[in-house]
Amino acid sequence: MIELIVADRCTNCGACVDVCPTNVIEPARSGPPILARVEDCQTCFMCELYCVADAIYVAPDCDRRVSVDPDEIVAAGRLGQYRRHSGWDEWDGLFPNEQWLMETVFRRAGEAAASDKPQR
């Protein structure tokens, strides 16, 4: 789930707002976009992929929000990690494509959806 937009990195380009399929992110009157409906996040990572400023952190947990420390996320190099590991944009060819890591996210999302269905 999306957890963090780092204000001092954000360029206010609006790409994250435009690409979010569930309208989780809204533009602000001033400053970085607002995480308006985090509970609707599908953990698709589109916002993180399109953020060329590496200002967004999406946690791989798709079931619930997790507590994150912005300083720790920055220090650990997690901002833009998904872009790099996907070989997206300027990282193409510089990092291995590790999309296979998404298997766990998709499996858990499928299990959660199946458990929400009424039993016959």
C-alpha positions as CSV (number, residue, x, y, z in Angstrom):
1,M,0.0,0.0,0.0
2,I,1.2,3.5,-0.7
3,E,2.6,4.8,2.6
4,L,4.7,7.9,1.9
5,I,5.2,10.9,-0.4
6,V,8.4,12.7,0.6
7,A,7.6,16.4,0.3
8,D,11.2,17.7,-0.2
9,R,11.7,15.3,-3.2
10,C,8.3,15.8,-4.8
11,T,8.3,18.1,-7.9
12,N,4.5,18.4,-7.9
13,C,4.4,17.1,-11.5
14,G,1.1,15.3,-10.9
15,A,2.1,12.0,-12.6
16,C,1.2,10.0,-9.6
17,V,-2.3,11.5,-9.5
18,D,-2.8,10.8,-13.2
19,V,-1.7,7.2,-13.2
20,C,-3.4,6.0,-10.0
21,P,-6.2,3.6,-11.1
22,T,-8.2,4.0,-7.9
23,N,-7.7,7.8,-7.3
24,V,-5.9,7.3,-4.0
25,I,-3.8,10.4,-4.6
26,E,-5.2,13.9,-5.0
27,P,-3.5,17.1,-6.1
28,A,-3.0,19.6,-3.3
29,R,-3.6,23.4,-3.6
30,S,0.1,23.7,-2.8
31,G,2.8,21.3,-2.1
32,P,2.9,17.6,-2.8
33,P,-0.2,15.5,-3.6
34,I,-2.3,14.2,-0.8
35,L,-2.9,10.5,0.1
36,A,-6.6,10.9,0.2
37,R,-7.9,7.3,0.0
38,V,-5.1,5.0,1.1
39,E,-7.5,2.2,1.9
40,D,-8.4,2.0,-1.9
41,C,-4.7,1.4,-2.9
42,Q,-4.3,-1.8,-4.9
43,T,-0.5,-1.8,-4.4
44,C,0.0,-1.7,-8.2
45,F,3.1,0.5,-7.8
46,M,2.1,2.7,-10.8
47,C,2.6,5.9,-8.7
48,E,6.1,4.8,-7.7
49,L,7.0,3.8,-11.3
50,Y,6.0,7.1,-12.7
51,C,7.6,9.3,-10.0
52,V,10.8,10.4,-11.6
53,A,11.8,12.3,-8.5
54,D,11.7,9.0,-6.4
55,A,9.5,10.7,-3.9
56,I,7.0,7.9,-3.3
57,Y,7.2,4.7,-1.2
58,V,4.8,1.9,-1.7
59,A,5.0,-0.8,0.9
60,P,4.6,-4.3,-0.5
61,D,1.9,-5.2,2.0
62,C,-1.4,-5.0,0.1
63,D,-3.6,-6.0,3.0
64,R,-3.0,-3.2,5.5
65,R,-1.0,0.0,6.2
66,V,2.3,-0.4,7.8
67,S,4.1,2.1,9.9
68,V,7.1,3.6,8.1
69,D,9.8,5.9,9.2
70,P,10.5,8.4,6.4
71,D,14.1,8.9,7.4
72,E,14.7,5.1,7.5
73,I,13.1,4.7,4.0
74,V,15.3,7.4,2.6
75,A,18.5,6.2,4.3
76,A,17.8,2.6,3.2
77,G,17.4,3.6,-0.5
78,R,13.9,2.4,-0.7
79,L,12.6,5.4,-2.6
80,G,12.6,4.5,-6.3
81,Q,13.6,0.9,-5.5
82,Y,10.7,-0.5,-7.5
83,R,11.5,1.7,-10.5
84,R,15.2,0.5,-10.4
85,H,14.4,-3.1,-9.9
86,S,11.8,-3.0,-12.7
87,G,14.3,-1.6,-15.1
88,W,12.0,1.4,-15.6
89,D,13.0,4.5,-17.4
90,E,16.6,5.6,-16.9
91,W,17.3,2.4,-14.9
92,D,16.8,0.2,-18.0
93,G,19.7,-2.2,-18.3
94,L,21.4,-0.9,-15.1
95,F,19.5,-3.1,-12.6
96,P,18.0,-6.6,-13.0
97,N,14.3,-6.8,-13.6
98,E,13.0,-8.3,-10.3
99,Q,9.3,-8.2,-11.2
100,W,9.0,-11.8,-9.9
101,L,9.0,-10.3,-6.4
102,M,5.4,-9.2,-7.1
103,E,4.3,-12.8,-7.0
104,T,3.8,-12.7,-3.3
105,V,1.8,-9.4,-3.5
106,F,-0.5,-10.8,-6.2
107,R,-1.0,-14.2,-4.4
108,R,-1.9,-12.4,-1.1
109,A,-4.3,-10.1,-2.9
110,G,-6.0,-13.1,-4.6
111,E,-6.3,-14.9,-1.3
112,A,-7.8,-11.8,0.4
113,A,-10.3,-11.4,-2.5
114,A,-11.3,-15.1,-2.3
115,S,-11.9,-14.9,1.5
116,D,-14.2,-11.9,1.0
117,K,-16.5,-13.9,-1.3
118,P,-19.7,-15.3,0.3
119,Q,-19.6,-19.1,0.6
120,R,-22.3,-21.2,-1.2
